[in-house]
Amino acid sequence: MKNTDRTLVAGLTVIGILVAAGVLTNTVYLVAGGVAAALLAGMFVANPPGLAAMLFGVQIVFTTSLLGSISFYAGPFRLGMVDLLQVWIFFLWIGAFIDGDGRISRTRSGNLVLVLVSLGFFAFIHGVAAGYDAETAAVFLKTIMGYMFFFPAMWIVKDRRNMKILVSTVLAASVVAAVWVILKGYTGGEGVYLRQTSGLRVSSREVNVVVTGLLLVTMLLWKRYRSVPVVPSVAAILVMGAAILLGQSRALWLAVSAGALMAFVADMSRPGEGGVKFSRLVSRILLLVVFIGGSIAFVAAAGLLSAGDVAARTGGADGGLSGDASLWARFLSWWEIIRTVTASPFTLIFGTGFGHRITYFRPDLAVRVSIPSVDGSFFQLLLNLGLSGSLTLAFLYAGGIAGSFRTALKTVSEGKTVLALWLTASFTALTIAALSGSLITNYRFTSLWAFMFAILETIRVKSSRKS
């Protein structure tokens, strides 16, 4: 094992121990300080894939409250551990760029990322100039800037071994995050509450990334079952499935199903597969049903959620979508956004800027609220960046779905096929979930989504060179 590998393993091990100690002793600041020390140790060895792996591990595993417990302000920006680590990776990339090793390659995803981030900077300046809260505007800009990680990621994953390290990190961190969500179901705390109709709900942002981990394990088990250990893979699927069920998000449930189905269609349409075979499609659907049933049985056996609770959540809060207060709250916020941006041609095209607050009645809370963020990534950008930003985001993810689907059809490498199918499923799932959630615009995982786009573009560039 190389020294950089030992440093990475040691750093992640220390972080894991500190997290466990923090959970057991409730010493949040001690954990934060210990993790910061571990990350600093990784920075000194200047190991870009190791640093990126730590970035993803910290992003995925740690809760928002834990990450936010230690931070400082640099002007209007509130910087935490993940932000500092990502800034350091950018510094490494700039050094590589100067040396001629980090040159930006013009790609479809990269061009759209540049447009999106440029619109984000404009929205930040627009929002601050309009008198909106600078800190709130900075938070929105920071999440959009996460997509800039696409460019250093393209530099890092040029090495196949680095790509394997980072994909493995995402997978491992997703499993750990799923365990964390399940533990939160037992311990309670922020985001954990009981619904009258559907029981326990753990409203955790980590669940959004657990979805991508679940899809990755599924693709690995499906395509490489001869070389992947079956028992640990099945256990990981059940654990992650249980965490997604505890999230009680119908949008994510639909997203997982649609993403998996899209990947199945792509694989069965590959040349040499004999076209779409009905028997294979049925067998894959049955396999999904078995895993879903197993996950429900898992949370039921753990005493966290029953099959009846899951069934109740598939309907509305009052037994149907027509009486679902949370769904009506989204509709009301979207209507207010449409009303706001259509007030003038400028706001329709470029939005109101970051920090603008909309005021509307939320029937799920029975109060009138005034907030800058809404559920629905495309509507969020419609408000802040106008049609230009919302369409740019839509083109970025539509290109991700179509590009990974085509790559899955063309590639002959088993490893690249797994990655292409995983990306097809994940981009589909993220897009569907983003229709009613903010996981691709408001959460800190945007750098992780940018990394996934970098994998897609790297595979496409290498495939085009070989052809």
PARO-464038 format. One record per atom (N, C-alpha, C): x, y, z. Coordinates in pm, whole numbers, padded with zeros to 5 digits, always signed. Layout:
# PARO-464038
XYZ...
This chain:
# PARO-464038
+00084-00120+00000+00000+00000+00000+00087+00125+00000+00057+00222-00090+00136+00343-00100+00109+00435+00018+00201+00531+00038+00188+00623+00150+00060+00704+00141+00024+00749+00018-00099+00828+00003-00221+00745+00039-00217+00616+00005-00328+00528+00041-00338+00513+00192-00224+00497+00256-00223+00483+00402-00276+00610+00468-00239+00726+00414-00289+00851+00469-00440+00862+00454-00491+00823+00338-00635+00829+00314-00710+00736+00408-00663+00612+00418-00729+00514+00505-00724+00560+00650-00606+00609+00691-00591+00655+00829-00682+00774+00857-00687+00869+00761-00772+00986+00781-00919+00951+00791-00966+00864+00702-01107+00824+00705-01138+00743+00831-01042+00661+00875-01061+00583+00998-01074+00675+01119-00987+00774+01126-00992+00870+01237-01124+00946+01236-01168+00986+01118-01295+01057+01107-01409+00969+01157-01407+00841+01116-01512+00749+01161-01514+00733+01311-01394+00722+01372-01386+00707+01518-01437+00833+01587-01399+00950+01533-01442+01075+01594-01593+01095+01584-01648+01054+01470-01794+01063+01455-01864+00976+01559-01818+00851+01572-01879+00761+01670-01868+00818+01811-01749+00873+01843-01730+00932+01976-01822+01052+01996-01836+01133+01891-01923+01250+01902-02069+01213+01923-02113+01106+01853-02252+01062+01867-02278+01010+02008-02183+00933+02060-02201+00869+02191-02189+00969+02306-02103+01068+02291-02078+01161+02401-02137+01299+02379-02196+01320+02261-02259+01448+02229-02161+01565+02237-02037+01539+02201-01934+01643+02202-01914+01693+02058-02007+01769+02011-02007+01811+01870-01881+01890+01835-01842+01985+01919-01728+02069+01885-01598+01989+01887-01588+01893+01976-01470+01807+01979-01459+01728+01849-01572+01675+01803-01574+01600+01677-01533+01691+01561-01592+01811+01556-01561+01904+01448-01412+01939+01447-01357+01966+01566-01215+01998+01573-01128+01882+01531-01167+01760+01572-01089+01642+01535-01092+01616+01386-01210+01634+01326-01222+01613+01181-01140+01718+01106-01146+01844+01153-01068+01949+01089-00919+01914+01093-00873+01859+01206-00732+01821+01218-00698+01709+01119-00790+01612+01106-00765+01502+01012-00760+01552+00869-00848+01645+00836-00849+01700+00701-00723+01782+00674-00678+01857+00774-00554+01933+00756-00436+01840+00730-00436+01725+00800-00329+01628+00777-00330+01579+00634-00451+01558+00580-00462+01516+00441-00418+01624+00344-00445+01750+00380-00406+01860+00293-00254+01870+00277-00183+01844+00383-00038+01860+00378+00028+01759+00284-00035+01646+00261+00027+01549+00171-00009+01579+00026-00096+01681+00004-00131+01723-00133-00173+01606-00218-00274+01534-00170-00323+01415-00239-00462+01445-00294-00475+01494-00419-00606+01536-00471-00715+01429-00463-00693+01304-00508-00801+01206-00495-00836+01175-00349-00734+01178-00263-00761+01156-00121-00843+01267-00061-00809+01391-00098-00884+01506-00049-01027+01503-00100-01043+01469-00228-01177+01462-00284-01258+01352-00216-01192+01241-00185-01261+01132-00114-01306+01178+00024-01219+01253+00093-01258+01307+00223-01373+01406+00209-01367+01487+00103-01476+01582+00078-01609+01509+00068-01615+01403-00013-01740+01330-00031-01781+01259+00098-01682+01203+00169-01713+01135+00294-01775+01229+00395-01715+01346+00410-01767+01444+00505-01904+01495+00461-01917+01526+00333-02044+01576+00282-02158+01478+00306-02133+01352+00276-02240+01254+00277-02274+01208+00418-02172+01184+00501-02196+01119+00630-02242+01217+00736-02180+01336+00741-02210+01428+00850-02342+01500+00827-02414+01524+00935-02540+01597+00924-02513+01745+00903-02612+01816+00853-02598+01959+00828-02568+02034+00957-02632+01997+01066-02610+02067+01193-02467+02047+01242-02411+01928+01223-02275+01902+01267-02176+01981+01183-02200+01984+01052-02111+02059+00964-02118+02209+00994-02235+02255+01031-02253+02398+01056-02210+02442+01194-02167+02348+01279-02134+02384+01417-02001+02456+01428-01915+02446+01327-01788+02517+01330-01768+02582+01194-01760+02714+01193-01747+02787+01068-01700+02928+01098-01665+03003+00993-01629+03142+01009-01674+03217+00884-01675+03347+00890-01723+03429+00780-01606+03492+00705-01612+03484+00573-01518+03553+00486-01602+03648+00402-01619+03771+00451-01714+03863+00389-01855+03810+00410-01935+03803+00303-02072+03752+00318-02079+03600+00320-01965+03533+00295-01965+03387+00285-01940+03323+00421-02023+03227+00454-02002+03147+00574-01933+03018+00531-01810+02997+00577-01729+02884+00534-01717+02782+00645-01741+02656+00609-01726+02545+00703-01617+02450+00656-01613+02332+00717-01506+02237+00687-01511+02190+00542-01629+02156+00493-01641+02108+00355-01599+02218+00257-01638+02341+00287-01602+02452+00199-01450+02470+00194-01386+02465+00308-01241+02482+00313-01170+02371+00238-01218+02249+00254-01156+02136+00185-01172+02150+00034-01290+02191-00008-01314+02207-00151-01229+02321-00208-01213+02429-00133-01127+02540-00176-00984+02491-00193-00939+02406-00101-00802+02356-00111-00785+02270-00237-00884+02189-00269-00877+02107-00390-00870+02198-00513-00943+02310-00510-00935+02404-00621-00796+02464-00633-00732+02490-00519-00596+02542-00523-00501+02440-00587-00519+02313-00552-00437+02208-00612-00459+02204-00763-00585+02217-00803-00618+02214-00946-00557+02332-01020-00559+02450-00956-00498+02568-01018-00349+02544-01039-00283+02481-00939-00142+02447-00955-00119+02352-01070-00208+02254-01084-00196+02160-01195-00221+02230-01328-00313+02326-01327-00343+02401-01449-00221+02482-01495-00152+02542-01397-00033+02619-01429+00075+02528-01487+00085+02407-01435+00184+02312-01484+00143+02245-01615+00022+02275-01662-00024+02218-01788-00094+02085-01775-00121+02043-01648-00183+01911-01628-00331+01921-01596-00381+02040-01572-00521+02055-01533-00602+02133-01634-00560+02128-01759-00624+02208-01863-00772+02173-01878-00854+02275-01896-00998+02255-01913-01026+02202-02053-01094+02089-02061-01136+02035-02190-01280+02077-02215-01307+02127-02333-01441+02175-02366-01535+02057-02384-01634+02048-02299-01733+01941-02304-01872+02002-02293-01972+01923-02326-02110+01974-02319-02147+02010-02176-02120+01919-02085-02154+01945-01944-02076+02063-01891-01947+02071-01926-01864+02180-01878-01914+02315-01925-01956+02325-02050-02008+02452-02103-02134+02495-02028-02223+02399-02001-02346+02430-01928-02317+02469-01784-02218+02404-01723-02178+02440-01587-02128+02584-01583-02047+02623-01681-01996+02760-01686-02110+02861-01700-02208+02828-01784-02323+02917-01801-02402+02926-01671-02425+02812-01606-02504+02809-01482-02435+02890-01372-02305+02870-01355-02232+02942-01250-02226+03091-01282-02209+03127-01409-02208+03269-01448-02341+03335-01415-02451+03266-01445-02583+03318-01410-02598+03329-01259-02536+03234-01187-02541+03238-01041-02470+03361-00985-02353+03395-01040-02282+03515-00997-02366+03640-01026-02429+03642-01142-02514+03755-01175-02631+03766-01077-02691+03650-01041-02804+03649-00947-02759+03696-00809-02636+03662-00770-02584+03707-00640-02569+03859-00639-02504+03913-00742-02485+04058-00751-02621+04129-00759-02710+04072-00840-02844+04129-00855-02917+04132-00722-02910+04021-00647-02980+04011-00520-02925+04107-00416-02791+04116-00405-02731+04208-00307-02762+04352-00344-02755+04384-00474-02785+04521-00519-02931+04558-00491-03019+04456-00493-03161+04482-00466-03191+04496-00318-03089+04473-00234-03108+04490-00090-03146+04363-00016-03139+04249-00081-03170+04124-00013-03057+04087+00082-03085+04001+00178-02985+03960+00277-02864+03898+00207-02745+03955+00230-02623+03911+00161-02585+03769+00201-02603+03734+00328-02567+03599+00372-02655+03494+00305-02784+03521+00294-02874+03427+00227-02837+03414+00080-02809+03527+00015-02768+03524-00126-02638+03445-00142-02547+03459-00047-02418+03387-00054-02437+03237-00041-02531+03194+00042-02558+03051+00058-02605+02990-00074-02694+03059-00144-02741+03010-00273-02628+03006-00375-02545+03110-00377-02433+03112-00471-02335+03000-00443-02310+02974-00315-02213+02871-00277-02257+02733-00327-02385+02704-00318-02431+02573-00365-02423+02563-00517-02454+02671-00588-02441+02670-00734-02294+02658-00775-02206+02724-00702-02064+02716-00730-02009+02575-00711-02082+02492-00636-02039+02353-00619-02026+02280-00752-02103+02323-00852-02093+02259-00984-01958+02286-01050-01887+02388-01004-01753+02415-01058-01655+02303-01026-01691+02219-00930-01604+02105-00898-01591+02012-01019-01678+02029-01117-01669+01950-01240-01529+01959-01301-01468+02076-01299-01341+02095-01369-01223+02031-01297-01203+02052-01165-01096+01976-01099-01125+01826-01097-01253+01789-01095-01286+01646-01099-01242+01585-01232-01259+01658-01342-01212+01609-01472-01061+01585-01470-00989+01672-01399-00844+01656-01386-00810+01534-01300-00882+01518-01189-00850+01410-01095-00882+01273-01155-01000+01259-01220-01044+01127-01264-00985+01086-01399-00891+01167-01454-00821+01121-01573-00749+00989-01545-00702+00976-01422-00641+00851-01378-00752+00755-01338-00756+00639-01404-00861+00541-01378-00864+00499-01232-00746+00491-01173-00739+00449-01033-00804+00552-00942-00785+00681-00973-00848+00786-00894-00999+00780-00904-01049+00753-01025-01193+00740-01043-01248+00627-00956-01176+00516-00952-01220+00402-00873-01223+00437-00724-01122+00513-00679-01116+00553-00538-01238+00638-00502-01270+00736-00587-01378+00828-00556-01515+00760-00566-01533+00675-00666-01661+00603-00677-01679+00511-00557-01571+00444-00516-01578+00356-00399-01610+00437-00273-01555+00557-00264-01583+00643-00149-01730+00681-00143-01786+00718-00259-01928+00753-00264-02012+00634-00219-01975+00516-00264-02049+00395-00228-02040+00369-00078-01918+00369-00024-01900+00340+00118-01968+00445+00205-01953+00574+00168-02014+00680+00246-02167+00673+00242-02222+00626+00129-02368+00613+00119-02420+00506+00215-02345+00399+00227-02386+00293+00320-02377+00344+00464-02268+00414+00497-02252+00468+00631-02362+00571+00661-02394+00655+00561-02500+00753+00580-02635+00685+00604-02659+00574+00535-02784+00500+00555-02793+00447+00698-02682+00394+00748-02678+00347+00888-02704+00464+00982-02645+00580+00951-02664+00700+01032-02812+00739+01036-02879+00735+00923-03021+00771+00917-03104+00674+01002-03072+00546+00994-03144+00447+01074-03121+00471+01223-02997+00502+01261-02967+00531+01401-03043+00654+01450-03058+00753+01362-03134+00872+01399-03279+00837+01427-03329+00733+01360-03464+00688+01387-03481+00640+01530-03373+00584+01586-03377+00537+01725-03350+00648+01825-03255+00736+01791-03211+00838+01888-03293+00965+01882-03365+00989+01771-03442+01112+01758-03354+01230+01724-03403+01350+01755-03326+01471+01726-03384+01548+01609-03301+01635+01551-03346+01722+01444-03390+01642+01321-03508+01676+01270-03559+01612+01149-03624+01478+01172-03638+01435+01296-03701+01306+01327-03834+01333+01397-03942+01288+01339-04073+01311+01400-04171+01204+01357-04286+01202+01422-04390+01103+01394-04504+01167+01317-04542+01102+01207-04659+01145+01131-04780+01066+01182-04893+01133+01187-05012+01067+01238-05054+00949+01151-05038+00964+01020-05087+00860+00929-04982+00757+00890-04854+00797+00882-04753+00706+00828-04635+00681+00921-04645+00718+01047-04544+00680+01144-04416+00762+01137-04305+00698+01177-04177+00765+01191-04125+00818+01058-04072+00940+01063-04007+00996+00945-03875+01059+00986-03767+01024+00914-03636+01084+00936-03608+01173+00816-03633+01301+00833-03615+01396+00725-03468+01437+00721-03388+01364+00645-03244+01383+00642-03196+01404+00499-03109+01504+00479-03060+01532+00345-02970+01421+00293-02908+01348+00384-02821+01238+00340-02894+01135+00257-03024+01122+00277-03103+01023+00203-03093+01048+00053-03078+01175+00012-03068+01205-00130-02946+01140-00194-02836+01131-00120-02716+01067-00172-02724+00917-00157-02793+00871-00053-02811+00727-00035-02878+00666-00159-02964+00744-00223-03029+00697-00345-02926+00660-00451-02827+00747-00473-02725+00718-00573-02640+00599-00533-02613+00585-00403-02539+00468-00356-02615+00340-00378-02746+00343-00351-02830+00226-00373-02829+00186-00520-02841+00283-00609-02841+00253-00753-02706+00198-00797-02597+00246-00738-02464+00195-00773-02448+00050-00732-02487+00017-00610-02479-00123-00564-02566-00212-00652-02684-00164-00686-02775-00243-00770-02712-00272-00905-02650-00172-00967-02587-00193-01098-02467-00286-01088-02389-00271-00981-02274-00360-00961-02319-00505-00945-02421-00525-00863-02470-00660-00839-02534-00719-00963-02599-00635-01042-02670-00681-01160-02574-00717-01273-02474-00631-01298-02385-00652-01412-02258-00730-01378-02214-00725-01252-02087-00788-01217-02106-00886-01100-02216-00958-01105-02249-01048-00994-02146-01158-00974-02068-01189-01079-01968-01295-01065-01847-01249-00984-01821-01117-00982-01703-01066-00913-01737-00981-00791-01864-00957-00767-01907-00876-00652-01961-00968-00544-01914-00953-00419-01967-01037-00310-02117-01013-00290-02195-01118-00305-02340-01105-00307-02397-01067-00169-02353-01137-00064-02411-01115+00068-02391-00972+00117-02268-00916+00113-02253-00775+00154-02333-00680+00064-02342-00711-00064-02417-00623-00156-02565-00622-00121-02621-00740-00097-02762-00749-00060-02787-00677+00073-02695-00696+00169-02709-00629+00299-02706-00477+00282-02615-00428+00196-02607-00284+00171-02735-00231+00108-02790-00308+00013-02915-00267-00052-03029-00258+00050-03037-00355+00138-03145-00355+00237-03129-00238+00335-03005-00210+00377-02981-00100+00469-03014+00033+00403-02966+00053+00279-02994+00178+00211-03142+00190+00176-03202+00079+00136-03346+00081+00110-03426+00119+00233-03383+00068+00349-03451+00100+00474-03439+00249+00506-03319+00306+00482-03299+00448+00508-03387+00534+00417-03398+00495+00291-03483+00570+00197-03629+00561+00238-03671+00445+00285-03809+00431+00335-03832+00522+00455-03733+00528+00547-03747+00613+00666-03755+00760+00627-03694+00796+00514-03703+00933+00469-03846+00974+00435-03930+00874+00406-04073+00897+00379-04095+01002+00270-04006+01002+00169-04022+01095+00057-04077+01019-00063-04200+01051-00099-04261+00983-00214-04188+01018-00343-04133+01141-00350-04059+01182-00468-03935+01094-00488-03866+01063-00377-03747+00978-00387-03786+00834-00419-03897+00787-00366-03941+00651-00399-03968+00640-00549-04038+00737-00602-04065+00738-00746-03935+00754-00824-03844+00836-00774-03717+00861-00843-03634+00735-00853-03626+00659-00745-03549+00534-00746-03608+00437-00847-03738+00422-00847-03803+00329-00939-03780+00370-01084-03798+00498-01113-03780+00546-01250-03634+00534-01294-03541+00566-01204-03400+00557-01238-03358+00414-01267-03401+00321-01183-03367+00181-01205-03428+00130-01336-03552+00169-01362-03617+00125-01486-03545+00180-01608-03502+00306-01603-03430+00365-01714-03299+00290-01742-03229+00253-01636-03104+00178-01651-03131+00040-01708-03238-00025-01664-03273-00158-01715-03302-00151-01865-03377-00049-01906-03409-00033-02048-03281-00010-02129-03191+00072-02076-03065+00098-02145-02984-00030-02162-02977-00109-02057-02896-00231-02065-02958-00334-02159-03089-00347-02155-03154-00446-02241-03156-00403-02387-03128-00275-02412-03125-00224-02549-02983-00225-02608-02888-00272-02531-02750-00274-02578-02732-00372-02694-02647-00339-02792-02620-00432-02903-02566-00564-02851-02616-00672-02909-02573-00803-02864-02658-00861-02753-02746-00776-02700-02835-00824-02594-02964-00880-02650-02981-00877-02782-03101-00933-02843-03222-00845-02830-03199-00713-02810-03313-00623-02797-03379-00635-02661-03492-00571-02647-03565-00573-02521-03641-00705-02507-03604-00780-02407-03671-00908-02384-03769-00894-02268-03892-00931-02294-03998-00913-02194-03967-00995-02069-03916-01117-02086-03888-01203-01971-03783-01141-01880-03679-01079-01941-03576-01016-01860-03630-00895-01788-03716-00818-01854-03776-00702-01790-03859-00744-01670-03938-00849-01685-04020-00898-01575-03933-00946-01460-03824-01016-01494-03736-01068-01388-03671-00954-01310-03635-00845-01380-03574-00732-01311-03677-00663-01221-03798-00650-01270-03904-00588-01189-03931-00673-01065-03934-00804-01083-03955-00893-00969-03842-00879-00867-03719-00862-00919-03605-00844-00830-03620-00716-00748-03666-00610-00814-03690-00485-00743-03797-00502-00635-03902-00575-00669-04010-00599-00573-03956-00674-00451-03868-00772-00475-03810-00848-00365-03727-00758-00274-03645-00670-00334-03562-00581-00253-03647-00479-00178-03752-00429-00243-03841-00335-00175-03908-00403-00056-03958-00526-00079-04020-00602+00029-03921-00630+00140-03796-00662+00104-03694-00687+00205-03663-00564+00288-03659-00447+00224-03632-00324+00297-03747-00291+00393-03870-00312+00346-03985-00289+00434-03982-00385+00553-03948-00512+00526-03938-00610+00633-03827-00572+00731-03719-00514+00677-03605-00476+00761-03645-00368+00861-03710-00259+00814-03749-00152+00906-03862-00197+00998-03945-00289+00950-04052-00341+01035-03993-00425+01149-03896-00510+01114-03831-00593+01215-03753-00508+01315-03702-00394+01269-03628-00304+01357-03721-00222+01445-03851-00233+01421-03949-00161+01501-03958-00014+01468-03917+00025+01348-03917+00166+01309-04035+00204+01222-04073+00115+01131-04175+00147+01033-04246+00020+00991-04377+00026+00977-04451-00093+00935-04489-00084+00789-04530-00197+00733-04576-00198+00594-04697-00106+00578-04781-00101+00679-04898-00013+00676-04859+00134+00671-04751+00170+00745-04702+00308+00742-04655+00347+00602-04580+00255+00538-04530+00281+00403-04646+00297+00307-04745+00209+00318-04862+00217+00230-04939+00346+00251-04949+00391+00377-05021+00515+00406-04950+00635+00346-04815+00631+00345-04740+00744+00292-04751+00754+00140-04781+00644+00072-04793+00649-00074-04913+00733-00116-05008+00751-00025-05121+00839-00053-05091+00977+00001-05192+01056+00031-05173+01190+00083-05182+01190+00234-05162+01305+00293-05169+01317+00438-05308+01282+00490-05408+01302+00405-05545+01270+00445-05603+01157+00362-05514+01074+00307-05560+00957+00234-05567+00973+00084-05529+01088+00030-05532+01107-00115-05461+01233-00153-05415+01239-00278-05339+01356-00323-05423+01483-00320-05554+01470-00341-05638+01589-00343-05642+01657-00207-05616+01582-00100-05616+01640+00035-05478+01649+00095-05373+01636+00012-05236+01637+00062-05192+01782+00081-05178+01823+00206-05144+01962+00236-05004+01999+00188-04908+01906+00198-04772+01937+00156-04764+01959+00005-04844+01882-00069-04846+01899-00215-04909+02032-00252-05016+02069-00184-05080+02198-00212-04989+02313-00174-04907+02294-00071-04812+02399-00032-04712+02424-00145-04666+02318-00209-04575+02334-00322-04643+02409-00437-04766+02369-00468-04839+02434-00577-04854+02585-00550-04884+02619-00426-04903+02760-00391-04772+02838-00404-04661+02776-00363-04532+02844-00374-04493+02859-00521-04519+02758-00602-04487+02767-00745-04572+02874-00814-04698+02883-00775-04783+02985-00833-04731+03125-00798-04686+03140-00674-04632+03269-00632-04505+03302-00709-04423+03202-00738-04301+03223-00817-04336+03267-00959-04431+03196-01020-04473+03233-01156-04529+03376-01158-04608+03409-01057-04665+03544-01050-04555+03649-01034-04451+03614-00958-04342+03708-00932-04256+03732-01055-04216+03624-01122-04122+03639-01235-04189+03694-01360-04319+03679-01372-04389+03731-01490-04427+03878-01474-04379+03939-01365-04411+04081-01342-04342+04170-01444-04229+04124-01501-04159+04202-01602-04079+04107-01691-04049+04148-01815-03968+04063-01903-03830+04032-01845-03771+04128-01772-03637+04107-01715-03639+03995-01613-03733+03999-01517-03739+03895-01414-03777+03761-01475-03855+03762-01583-03890+03636-01648-03765+03569-01706-03675+03647-01761-03556+03591-01825-03443+03570-01725-03421+03666-01634-03306+03660-01544-03341+03644-01396-03467+03644-01360-03507+03619-01224-03494+03740-01133-03517+03715-01005-03516+03822-00904-03382+03837-00836-03288+03743-00858-03162+03743-00786-03173+03659-00660-03058+03614-00608-03057+03534-00486-03097+03618-00366-03175+03558-00277-03216+03624-00155-03358+03675-00156-03423+03677-00273-03562+03724-00280-03653+03628-00202-03741+03683-00124-03832+03603-00041-03973+03610-00101-04036+03494-00112-04175+03491-00156-04264+03469-00034-04381+03525-00037-04476+03515+00074-04601+03443+00024-04637+03337+00095-04756+03261+00056-04805+03181+00176-04925+03128+00164-04985+03049+00273-04947+02903+00258-04900+02842+00368-04866+02700+00367-04974+02623+00443-05058+02550+00371-05165+02475+00438-05112+02363+00527-04990+02312+00498-04937+02205+00582-04894+02257+00719-04860+02386+00727-04822+02447+00854-04932+02538+00909-05031+02566+00825-05143+02653+00863-05097+02793+00901-04992+02842+00833-04942+02977+00858-04901+03040+00725-04887+03171+00726-04836+03244+00611-04686+03262+00631-04606+03225+00532-04461+03228+00548-04398+03321+00444-04278+03368+00476-04199+03449+00383-04058+03390+00382-04023+03317+00275-03897+03243+00272-03829+03260+00135-03694+03245+00132-03622+03259+00006-03607+03128-00070-03634+03015-00005-03614+02885-00069-03746+02811-00081-03759+02732-00187-03882+02657-00212-03847+02513-00247-03943+02425-00236-03927+02286-00278-03948+02278-00428-03846+02238-00499-03853+02229-00645-03735+02303-00706-03633+02229-00747-03509+02292-00794-03530+02381-00915-03612+02337-01009-03630+02415-01131-03711+02542-01105-03806+02535-01012-03880+02655-00974-03792+02748-00891-03700+02691-00811-03608+02774-00735-03523+02860-00828-03470+02798-00934-03389+02874-01029-03475+02966-01115-03599+02927-01140-03689+03016-01212-03707+03145-01134-03718+03134-01002-03733+03253-00918-03606+03337-00918-03491+03274-00897-03366+03348-00878-03293+03382-01006-03296+03290-01105-03221+03309-01229-03311+03322-01352-03441+03311-01333-03534+03322-01444-03530+03200-01534-03592+03215-01651-03595+03105-01747-03455+03066-01792-03362+03160-01798-03226+03129-01842-03160+03027-01749-03175+03044-01619-03115+02951-01524-03188+02819-01517-03321+02824-01515-03400+02702-01505-03378+02612-01627-03373+02672-01746-03351+02593-01868-03208+02540-01875-03112+02618-01827-02973+02570-01826-02960+02446-01739-03021+02451-01620-03019+02334-01532-03089+02215-01596-03202+02242-01663-03276+02134-01729-03193+02072-01841-03125+02154-01920-03041+02102-02028-02923+02023-01972-02867+02068-01860-02755+01998-01799-02794+01856-01760-02907+01842-01691-02948+01709-01645-03009+01625-01756-03076+01689-01850-03127+01614-01966-03009+01558-02045-02904+01639-02059-02784+01591-02126-02717+01479-02050-02721+01486-01917-02664+01378-01836-02738+01247-01856-02871+01253-01858-02951+01132-01879-02927+01075-02018-02938+01161-02119-02922+01114-02257-02779+01067-02284-02681+01142-02233-02542+01106-02256-02503+00975-02192-02543+00954-02068-02511+00828-02001-02588+00712-02063-02711+00737-02109-02790+00633-02176-02719+00589-02305-02677+00686-02385-02605+00653-02510-02473+00584-02482-02404+00628-02378-02276+00565-02343-02297+00420-02303-02405+00394-02230-02435+00256-02190-02462+00168-02312-02521+00226-02416-02550+00150-02538-02424+00120-02617-02325+00212-02614-02210+00200-02703-02090+00129-02640-02069+00146-02510-01946+00095-02449-01945-00058-02445-01827-00115-02458-01812-00260-02454-01743-00305-02326-01681-00211-02254-01614-00244-02128-01718-00267-02019-01701-00376-01944-01797-00409-01839-01797-00302-01730-01676-00255-01692-01667-00153-01589-01732-00023-01631-01708+00021-01755-01769+00144-01804-01920+00128-01820-01963+00008-01852-02107-00016-01863-02176+00003-01730-02114-00049-01624-02170-00032-01490-02180+00116-01455-02072+00191-01481-02074+00334-01450-02180+00407-01533-02190+00374-01661-02288+00440-01748-02431+00411-01703-02458+00287-01665-02592+00251-01617-02622+00319-01484-02521+00325-01398-02538+00394-01269-02570+00541-01291-02496+00605-01381-02520+00746-01409-02657+00768-01473-02696+00678-01563-02829+00688-01623-02937+00685-01516-02926+00588-01426-03024+00575-01319-03019+00694-01225-02899+00737-01189-02884+00844-01090-02931+00979-01145-02891+01013-01266-02935+01141-01323-03087+01144-01340-03145+01030-01378-03291+01022-01389-03355+01043-01253-03302+00973-01152-03358+00983-01016-03344+01125-00961-03228+01186-00978-03206+01321-00927-03299+01421-00994-03317+01407-01124-03404+01500-01197-03548+01489-01150-03597+01366-01134-03735+01347-01090-03754+01398-00947-03659+01366-00859-03670+01412-00721-03661+01563-00712-03583+01624-00803-03565+01769-00802-03690+01844-00846-03785+01774-00908-03909+01841-00950-03986+01893-00829-03977+01822-00717-04048+01866-00597-03956+01887-00478-03825+01877-00498-03727+01899-00393-03614+01987-00442-03523+02022-00352-03416+02117-00386-03278+02055-00380-03268+01924-00401-03141+01856-00381-03035+01891-00482-03069+01947-00598-02966+01981-00696-02940+02131-00704-03004+02210-00615-02980+02354-00615-02954+02411-00476-03014+02357-00372-03003+02418-00239-02911+02342-00143-02883+02216-00171-02808+02136-00075-02660+02137-00109-02578+02093-00014-02432+02098-00029-02378+01987-00119-02464+01906-00181-02417+01793-00260-02391+01828-00406-02399+01956-00443-02382+01990-00584-02244+01952-00637-02140+01956-00553-02007+01915-00599-02004+01766-00629-02083+01688-00556-02091+01545-00583-02161+01518-00716-02268+01593-00745-02334+01576-00875-02239+01618-00987-02159+01724-00965-02062+01768-01065-01958+01658-01091-01920+01588-00986-01826+01477-01001-01884+01368-01091-02014+01342-01076-02078+01241-01159-02080+01283-01305-02103+01412-01331-02096+01462-01469-01954+01446-01523-01853+01466-01436-01714+01452-01479-01684+01308-01517-01740+01212-01446-01721+01071-01482-01778+01045-01621-01900+01095-01645-01963+01075-01775-01878+01134-01887-01835+01258-01870-01757+01323-01976-01622+01256-01995-01561+01207-01887-01432+01138-01899-01446+01010-01979-01552+00934-01952-01577+00811-02027-01600+00843-02173-01679+00948-02201-01708+00983-02340-01584+01030-02413-01500+01110-02347-01377+01158-02411-01284+01043-02443-01266+00952-02348-01176+00838-02372-01231+00746-02480-01363+00728-02482-01424+00642-02585-01408+00702-02724-01424+00835-02735-01412+00902-02864-01267+00896-02916-01170+00903-02824-01030+00895-02864-00996+00755-02919-01053+00653-02855-01026+00517-02901-01089+00489-03038-01206+00551-03060-01274+00529-03187-01210+00613-03299
